[in-house]
Amino acid sequence: MFNQELEVTLQKATADQLKPKPDQNNLGFGQFFTDHMFTMRWNRRQGWHDATIEPYRTFAMDPAAMVFHYGQAIFEGMKAYRGKDDQIFLFRPQDNFDRMNQSALRMCMPRFPQDRVLQALRAMVYLDQEWVPKTPGATLYIRPTMIATEPALGLRPAEEYLLYIICCPVGAYYSGGFSPTKIYVEDSFARSVPGGVGNAKTAGNYAASLKAQDLAHDKGYTQVLWLDAVEHKYVEEVGTSNIFFLIDGEVITPPLEGSILPGITRDSVLQLARDWGYPVRERRIAIDEVIAAGKSGSLQESFGTGTAAVISPVGEFCYREELVQINGGVAGTLSKRLYDELQAIQFGEREDPHKWRVRVG
Ligand SMILES: *Cc1c(COP(=O)(O)O)cnc(C)c1O
């Protein structure tokens, strides 16, 4: 399974297989894909094999492939950043592959040799480097994915898997300015349950979240704030981001107790806040405490953290018809400072004391 000898074959796209590049000022999110992809297969007999960087293509799959029926599917989200002198960086990619192997373990999928896959990813991003956007704030989004491909309908862990990585240039998240979002606090639907799969980046979690997200959209809100599934009391996450509060000068985020996705941006924010001398607490925080702090004025800031947006400031919470505005509905100082610092590290413009950057090529 941990075959360190794993060879990666390179099949370069031919000139006529190269795709036209999209308009760099109109990239959107996840609409255009690069010239190459990485694929690798697993079965019980051979372990991981056929690791290949090859031209981007469609898959032919058996309709009985187990992923279509029982949902063994996990993924990751990370980015490549173009810095000065056309240097290209990844941000904490080992942590993404670590987490993907954790997700694999939870979903009874095979673990993979992270170092080899990271090496292959670096080679592929180097090969597709012309796809890493040059427009400010735009990045190359990277989507590692693993699915169960064995054609069989008996319910058990599959015995054949495909791991692949695709990449897409994406536009700057804040093209309209670093503006806060309106958040709907969801107190009946739940994202994740104790003992469930909330801490795994597995496809079903996102399918299960769509309904509440849809309803919140209809009410005019951008995202859902998820509460714990047992008491609908404790704050868990916001949309597909981790959530932070700045209350009376203290940085607070819910602890990793199994129902929350262990975000790499979350971890980076905790580290930076500590570096900067903020008191930092990972603790349970009840929605009633958030609302009360909002009303008394001690809730100074709140923001979501994730790879896509980096930092997403919250301007307003709606909880059971009650509205709480934060910082007058404008982004706070800490949110902005964290956003600027993380972006500067990611794009190679600032020192990297924690060695988060990995150079490509
Ligand atoms: C991916 C994800 C996050 C953020 O993780 P990052 O590593 O910071 O991108 C948070 N919550 C959920 C549910 C996620 O899927």
The ligand as an SDF file (V2000), in Angstrom:
LIG
                    3D

 15 15  0  0  0  0  0  0  0  0999 V2000
  -12.6430   22.3890    3.3710 C   0  0  0  0  0  0  0  0  0  0  0  0
  -13.5070   22.8070    4.5030 C   0  0  0  0  0  0  0  0  0  0  0  0
  -13.1140   23.7820    5.4390 C   0  0  0  0  0  0  0  0  0  0  0  0
  -11.8800   24.6260    5.2950 C   0  0  0  0  0  0  0  0  0  0  0  0
  -10.6890   23.9170    5.2690 O   0  0  0  0  0  0  0  0  0  0  0  0
   -9.3760   24.6170    4.6970 P   0  0  0  0  0  0  0  0  0  0  0  0
   -8.3400   23.5600    4.8560 O   0  0  0  0  0  0  0  0  0  0  0  0
   -9.1090   25.8070    5.5400 O   0  0  0  0  0  0  0  0  0  0  0  0
   -9.6550   24.9770    3.2780 O   0  0  0  0  0  0  0  0  0  0  0  0
  -13.9610   24.0200    6.5190 C   0  0  0  0  0  0  0  0  0  0  0  0
  -15.1290   23.3750    6.6590 N   0  0  0  0  0  0  0  0  0  0  0  0
  -15.5490   22.4510    5.7660 C   0  0  0  0  0  0  0  0  0  0  0  0
  -16.8450   21.7720    5.9800 C   0  0  0  0  0  0  0  0  0  0  0  0
  -14.7500   22.1470    4.6660 C   0  0  0  0  0  0  0  0  0  0  0  0
  -15.1760   21.2500    3.7740 O   0  0  0  0  0  0  0  0  0  0  0  0
  1  2  1  0
  2  3  1  0
  2 14  2  0
  3  4  1  0
  3 10  2  0
  4  5  1  0
  5  6  1  0
  6  7  2  0
  6  8  1  0
  6  9  1  0
 10 11  1  0
 11 12  2  0
 12 13  1  0
 12 14  1  0
 14 15  1  0
M  END
$$$$
